[in-house]
Amino acid sequence: MKIIDRYLVKQFLGTLLFGILAFTLLFVVIDMMENLDDFIDQNVPAGLIFEYYFVFMPEIIRLMTPVSILLSALFTSGKMSNLNELTALKASGVSIYRYMVPFAITAFFLSLGSVYFGGYTVPAANKHKIYIEQTYMKKGIVYAGSNIYFQDSRNKIVTISHFDTQENQASQVSIQTFNPDNTTKMIQRIDAVRMRYDSSTTTWTLFEGIVRSFTDSTEHAESFPTKVVKNINFSPMDIIKKQTKPEEMTLTELSEYAAEQSRTGNDPTNIQIEYHSRIAYAFAGIIVVLFGIPISANKRKGGLAMQFGVNLLITFIYLVFMKVSQAFGKNGVVSPFITAWIANFIFLIGALINIYRVRK
């Protein structure tokens, strides 16, 4: 049986590679047609266009891997069924369960690889892709060092007009502190012309500012040339991270960002959903394999085309179900973990039922 296993895995991986290349090429061509006007209008050099699509391909591969895994398993199994190779295996005593083992194991390891690929390789490529879009194509421009506004803790808000990442210095800074028991009431406001970070003491120093303290009936103001502020919790790296898009973050960065959002009193739900969804989507490959092989293992009316259509419909329903569940999760109806994994759990149950009902 080891020879058959190697044969199946070889056929499976060969078809998978072809599927990924075909889908990637198709997406690149479609996206290139959509962006052609931007490339021409902004006079983007041909070399930079090539670089743009080179760093765009990892995201395409991540998205298309589950579909390619499904189609690879489908065509491999369907081909064996049409050539009566699968019939010969069954006649020799090989059950459908044993026949599925090499597909399931291969899909499982591919899913494990997809977790790392989608969690660390793709964000790095996306970061460079977004840089090219913003710098050369003038798309989605966000000035990461300007007009920064965030919540440092549950009762403290920081506003920065501009941040210099080279000098670790902010300009036009405002730090507003509110009453912890009544967050609608401000108890202190510090405004400064600039603020510099000292990495040796991990503290911020404010320059040329004023401190205003508020009580129920009075307001006290005091100017200062310099003032060291120790009760703020962010660093220059935190400021940079706050301007980073989720698709540019690795799994580790998403986890840390969600923890920071929770610490500062913000809602981390969307970040947690993004974190769990990346892992769940990576394991979609093994789910669709378990769903698809039993359908393609038996000859049916309509042949391979009908099996292809049925499995593609199943994949489409799976993706739609995942998006719908994310909408419920973002509204707080279910937890982020369940939001990301519920589609996998439901379709896994359906796959197991399908395997049980198939002719052995």
N, C-alpha and C positions, 0 to 999 in steps of 0.2 A: 504493500500500500504506500510505502514511502516514495516509490517511483511515481505513482499517481499523484501524491501530494505535491511533489516537486513540479510535475507537469502542470497541475492546476494553478499553483502559485506563479509559475513562470508565465502562463497564459494570462492570468489575472493582472499581474504587474505590467506586462507588456501592453495590454489593452488600457490599463489605467494611465500609463505614461502617454499613450496616444491621445486619450480623452482629455487629459489636462492640457497638453500642447494645443489640441484643437480648440478647446474652450478659451484658452488664453489668447490665441491668435484671433479668434472671433471677437473677443472683448476689446482687444487692442485696436482692431480695425474699426469697430463701432465707435469707440471713444475717440479715436483719431479723427473720424469724420465730424464728430460733435465739436471737437476743439480746434478744428482746422482754421476757423475764422480767428480765434484767439492767437494761434501761432502766427498767422499772417499779420494780423493787426499789430502785434507786439514785436514783430521781427525776431522771433525766437530762432536761434541757429539750429541747423539740422542735428548737430551733435548733442545739443541740449534736449531736443525732442526725443532722441534715442535714449538719453539718460533718464528722462522723465518716465518713459514707458518701461525701462528696465527696473526702476524702483516701484513702478505701479504693479508689475507682474506678481510679486508676492501676495498682495491683497487679492488679486484675481484668483491665484492658486488656492488661497485659503477658502475663498467663497465657493469655488468649484470642486474642491476635493471630495466632499460627500456625494455630489452628483456624479462625479467621475468614478468614484468607487462603486456606486450603484450600477452605472452603465457597464463598467468593467465586469462586475460579477454577473450581470444579466447576460451580456454577450458571450462570456465564457461558458456559462451554464447552458444558455440557449443553443449555442453552437454544438455542445456535446450532446444535448437532447436531440437536435435535428439530425446529427450524424449517427445516432443510436449508440454513441459511446456511453452515455449515461444509462441506457437500457442494459448494456453489457455489464456495467458496474453493479446495477441492481440484481441482475441475474447471478452474479458471482457472490451475492450475499452482503453487499455494501449498502447500508441503510442511508436514507437521506440525511440523517443526523451525522453519520460519519463522513458523508460526502461534504457536508457544510463546514467541517472542522478547519481545513486549511484556509477557507475563505474568512471564517470568523477570526481565526488567530491573526492572519495577515491584516485584516481590517482593524483589529484591536491595536496592533503595534503601529499601524499607520495613524490611528487616532491619537496614540500617545505622542508620536512625533508631531502631529498637528497641534497639540497643546503647546509645545515649545515653539513651534514655527509661528503659530498665530499669536502667542503670548509675548514673544521677544523679537523674532526676526521681522515680522510684519510691521510692528510699531516703528522700528528703526527706519524701515523703508518708507513708511507713511510720513514720517517726520521730514525726510528729504524731499518726498513728493510734494508735500504742502509748502515747503520752502521754495521750490521751483515755481509752484502756482502763484504764490504771493509775490515773489521777487521778479519773475520774468513774464508771467501771464496776467498779473494784476488781478488775481481771483481770490476772493475770501480774505482780503487783507485785514490783518489784525495787528496793530502795533503793540507788541507784547510788553513794551516798556512804558506805555502811556495810559493814563486814565485808569489806574488800577484801583479796584474797590473790593475789599473782602472783610470777612468777620474773623478777627483774631481769636476771640474767645466768646463765650455766651453773652457777655455784656460789653464787648469792645469791638468797634468798627474802625478800620484803617482806610484812609483814602490817600493815594499817591498820584500826583500829576505826571511825573516821569521818573523812571528808574534806570540808572546807568549800571549795566551788568559788569562792565570792566572795572569801575571804581567802587562798586557796592555802595552807591550813593543815590538817595532819593531826593527829589525836589518838590516843593509845595505839598507838605505833608500835613494831614489832619488825623488826630487820634481821638475818637469820641468814646467816652466810658459812660455806661448807663447803670442805673440802680439794679442790682441783681434780682431784687424782689419786685421791681416794677420797671420793665425794660422800655417803657415809654417815657421815662424821666431821665434826662441826662444829668450826671453829677459832675462830669469834668470833660473839658475839651482842650486839647493841646494842638496849636497850629505852629508850624515852623517852616522857614524858608527851605531848609535842606536837612537831611538826616543821613548819617554815615554809620556803617557797620564795622565794629572792631572784632575781627575774627579771634584775636588772642583772648579777649574777655567775653566773647559772644554777647555783646551788648550793643545797643544803638545809642548814638549821641545826636541830639537835636541842636540845631544852630539857628540863632536869631528868631526866636519864637515867643509865644505867649501862652500862659496856662490860665484857663478860666475854670473856677470851681463854683458849682451851683448848689444852693440849698433851697428850701421852700420859699424863703423870703429875700435872700441876698445873693449877690454874685461877686466873687472876688477874682481880680485879674492881676497877673504878675508876669512881667516881661523877663526874658533871660537871654544872655549871649550864647551860652551852651548849657545843655542839660542831658545827663545820662539817664536813659529810661531802661529799667531792668525788668519791669513786669509785663513785657510783651513777648510773645512766644514764637514769632516767625523769624526766619533767616533769609538772606538773599536767595538761596536755592528754593525756599518755599514760595517766594514771590514769582520766580520763574515757572515753577510747577503749576501755580494757580492759573497761568496763562496758556498752559499746554492743553491741547484737545485730547479727549479720551482715546481716540484712535492712534495717537502718538505715544501713549503710555504703555509700558510693559505690564504684565500681570503683577509684578512686585510693586510698581509705582501706583497702579490702580488700588491695590490693597492698602498701601500707605496713605494714599489720598483719601480713601473712604474713611480710614481711621481718623485722619485729621479733620475731615468734615464733621464726623460725629463728635470729636472733642470740642470743636468750636461751636457746636449747637446747630449746625446746618444738617440738612437732610441728605444722607449718603446713599439713598436708595438707588438713584440712577447709576451711580458709579459701581455699586455692588452688583446691580443687574448686568452691567457691561462686563464685570469681572467673571461672574458665574456663566454668562452667556458664551463667552469665548471658549471656556472649557467644555460646556455642554455641546456647542456646535461642533467642536472638534470630534466628539464621540458620535455625531450623527452618522458618520460613515458606517460604523458597525451596526447601527440600528437599521439603516436602509438595506444593508446586505442581508440581515436576518429576515427582513420583510420581502426582499426581492427574489432571493434564490428559490424559495419554495414555489413561487409563481412561475418562474422560468424553468424549473426542473422537470415539469410535465408538459408534454405537447398539448397545445390548445388551438382552437380555431383562430385563424388570423395570424398564426405563427409568431415570429420574432417581433414583427411590427406591433401586433396587439400587446405583447408582453412589454415592449418598450413604452407604449402609450400608458399602460396601466401603472407601471413603476414610476414613470415621469409624473403622472397625476398624483401618486402617493407622495413623491418628493415635494411637489408643489403644495399639497395640503399640509405637509409637515412644516414647511417654511411659513405658510400663512398662519398656522396654529401657533408657531413660536412667536410671531409678531403680535398676534392677538393677546397671548399670555403676557408679553412684555408690557402691553398697554395696561392690563389689569395690575401688573406689578408696580408700574410707575405711579398708579393712582393709589397705591398702598393697600390694595385689596388682599394680595398674597405676599409672602416674603420673597426677597430677591432670589434666594436659592430655588424655591419652588417655581418661581416665574421662569427661571432659566432652564430648569430640568423637567418641568411637567410634560413638555412635548415628547422628550425622550422616554419618559416613564410610560406614557400612554401608548406611544407607538411600539415600545418594546413589548408591552402586554399584547398588543395586536399582532406583533410578529410571532410571539410564542404561540398564540392561538392559531395563526396561519400555519406554523410549522407542525403543530399537533394535527391539524386537519388534512395536511397534504398526504398523498398516497406514498406510503413508505417504500 
